[in-house]
Amino acid sequence: RQRGRMAQVCAALPHVKELLTAGYTSVTKRNGRRVGGYHAAVSTALREWFVATPQGDRLDYARLQLTDGMHALPEGLRMERRNGKLIVSWSTALPWNAPRLLLAAREAKANQWIAVPVVVGKGSRGVGVRLPKVWRGKGIEVWVAYVGDAQRVKTKTLHATFRARTTPAPTPFPTPPSQGGQSVRSRPCPAQGKRRDKG
């Protein structure tokens, strides 16, 4: 059972390793071994992100959390897909020092991902991230969360699904500048050895 779960985790979480490393706190296990944020997220996934099905345990992507925090998400948070970009906006400036938006998106049929940590400028109420051109017209899943105040603030994660060929409603805020083109990432599952992990 655990081997089947790990195989599914290894097909997903390495794509968002940078975000999980930023979003999870390092922990010390009972044996005294300290593991980094990413491996703390892997442990959480194995415990909490699976559902039972007639075919066996299945990773429920809607349960994926980019952080281990419980801080409220910004007011007025919304996501839109428009003109090849994913637009994330909120209604008031973020109150934290050096905030970052953690954004992950997945095209499920090909298991293609992007994972982008975006520095949010002072007073900003939105960011735009360009999606891969091969995703045009395809359905995608998106996850967003925030960290700030030197990672002392970590929000909950918002998960959303965009259906194929969705036409979103107009955004109430000006479209922010794009964070540049993003290419699809593919990463192998890292070894789960017992060495000290710094990430």
C-alpha positions in Angstrom: 0.0 0.0 0.0 2.7 2.5 1.0 4.7 1.6 -2.1 1.7 2.4 -4.3 1.2 5.7 -2.6 4.8 6.7 -2.9 4.8 5.9 -6.7 1.9 8.4 -7.1 3.6 11.0 -4.9 6.8 10.7 -7.0 4.8 11.3 -10.1 3.6 14.7 -8.8 5.5 16.3 -6.0 8.9 16.6 -7.6 7.3 19.1 -10.0 6.5 21.5 -7.2 9.5 20.8 -5.0 10.7 24.4 -5.0 7.3 25.6 -3.7 6.9 22.9 -1.1 10.4 23.6 0.2 9.3 27.2 0.7 5.9 26.3 2.1 6.8 23.6 4.7 8.8 23.8 7.9 11.7 21.5 8.4 11.0 18.9 11.1 13.1 16.6 13.4 11.9 13.0 13.4 11.8 10.7 16.4 15.1 9.2 15.5 16.7 12.6 15.6 17.1 13.0 11.8 16.2 16.4 10.5 14.4 16.6 7.2 13.7 19.6 5.1 10.4 21.2 4.1 10.0 19.2 0.9 10.3 15.8 2.7 7.9 17.1 5.4 5.4 17.7 2.5 6.0 14.2 1.2 5.2 12.8 4.6 2.0 14.9 4.8 1.0 13.7 1.3 1.4 10.1 2.2 -0.8 10.6 5.3 -3.5 13.0 4.2 -3.8 13.4 0.4 -5.1 10.0 -0.6 -8.7 8.7 -1.1 -9.8 5.1 -1.2 -11.2 3.8 -4.5 -12.2 0.3 -5.7 -8.9 0.2 -7.6 -6.9 1.2 -4.5 -5.6 4.4 -2.9 -5.6 7.4 -5.3 -3.8 10.7 -4.8 -6.4 13.4 -4.6 -4.9 16.4 -6.3 -7.5 18.7 -4.8 -6.0 18.0 -1.4 -2.5 19.1 -2.4 -1.4 21.9 -0.1 1.5 24.1 -1.1 2.2 25.2 2.6 1.6 23.8 6.1 0.2 27.1 7.1 -3.4 28.1 8.1 -3.3 31.8 7.6 -6.3 33.2 5.7 -5.9 33.9 2.0 -6.1 37.5 0.8 -9.5 39.1 0.5 -11.0 39.1 -3.0 -8.7 36.4 -4.3 -9.6 35.2 -7.7 -7.9 33.4 -10.7 -8.5 33.9 -14.4 -7.2 32.3 -17.5 -6.9 34.8 -20.3 -4.8 35.3 -23.4 -2.4 32.5 -22.6 -1.8 33.8 -19.0 -3.0 32.9 -15.6 -4.1 36.0 -13.8 -4.2 35.9 -10.0 -5.6 39.0 -8.3 -6.8 40.2 -4.9 -8.6 43.2 -3.6 -6.1 44.8 -1.0 -2.3 45.0 -0.8 -0.7 42.2 1.1 0.2 43.2 4.7 3.3 41.0 5.0 7.0 41.8 4.5 8.5 40.3 1.3 5.5 38.3 0.3 5.7 35.6 -2.4 2.9 33.9 -4.3 3.4 30.2 -4.7 1.7 29.0 -7.9 1.4 25.6 -9.4 -0.5 24.5 -12.5 -1.1 21.1 -14.1 -2.3 19.8 -17.4 -3.6 16.4 -16.1 -3.8 14.4 -19.3 0.0 14.7 -19.9 0.9 15.2 -16.2 2.6 18.4 -17.3 3.3 21.1 -14.6 4.6 24.6 -14.0 5.7 25.8 -10.6 6.4 29.4 -10.0 7.4 31.4 -6.9 6.5 35.0 -7.6 7.8 38.0 -5.6 4.9 40.3 -5.0 5.8 44.0 -5.2 4.8 46.4 -2.5 1.2 47.5 -3.0 0.6 45.0 -5.8 -2.9 43.5 -6.2 -2.1 40.9 -8.8 0.4 38.9 -10.9 0.3 37.2 -14.2 2.1 34.0 -15.2 2.3 32.9 -18.8 1.2 29.3 -19.4 2.8 26.9 -21.9 1.5 27.3 -25.4 0.8 23.6 -25.6 -1.8 24.1 -22.9 -4.0 26.4 -25.0 -7.6 25.3 -24.9 -6.9 22.4 -22.5 -8.3 21.9 -19.0 -5.9 22.7 -16.1 -5.8 22.6 -12.3 -4.2 25.5 -10.4 -3.0 25.9 -6.8 -2.0 29.2 -5.1 -0.8 30.1 -1.7 1.3 32.8 -0.1 4.3 33.1 2.2 5.7 36.2 3.8 7.5 37.7 6.8 10.5 35.4 6.3 8.1 32.4 6.0 6.5 33.1 9.4 3.3 33.7 7.5 1.9 30.9 5.4 -1.6 30.8 4.0 -3.9 28.0 3.1 -3.9 26.8 -0.5 -6.6 27.7 -3.0 -7.3 25.0 -5.6 -9.2 25.7 -8.8 -10.0 23.9 -12.0 -10.3 25.5 -15.5 -12.2 23.5 -18.0 -11.1 23.1 -21.6 -11.7 26.2 -23.7 -13.0 28.2 -20.7 -13.7 31.9 -21.4 -13.2 33.7 -18.1 -15.1 36.8 -16.9 -13.3 40.2 -17.1 -10.9 41.0 -14.2 -11.8 44.0 -12.0 -8.1 44.9 -11.8 -5.6 45.9 -14.6 -3.7 43.0 -16.0 -0.4 42.8 -14.2 2.8 42.2 -16.2 3.6 38.6 -17.1 6.3 36.8 -15.2 7.6 35.4 -18.5 7.1 32.2 -20.5 7.1 29.0 -18.6 8.2 25.6 -20.0 6.8 22.3 -18.9 9.0 20.6 -16.2 9.8 17.0 -15.7 11.7 15.8 -12.7 12.5 12.4 -11.3 11.5 11.4 -7.8 14.5 12.2 -5.5 15.9 9.5 -3.3 14.3 9.1 0.1 17.5 8.2 1.8 18.4 8.8 5.4 21.0 11.4 4.8 20.5 14.9 6.2 18.4 16.9 3.8 18.9 20.6 3.5 15.8 21.3 1.4 
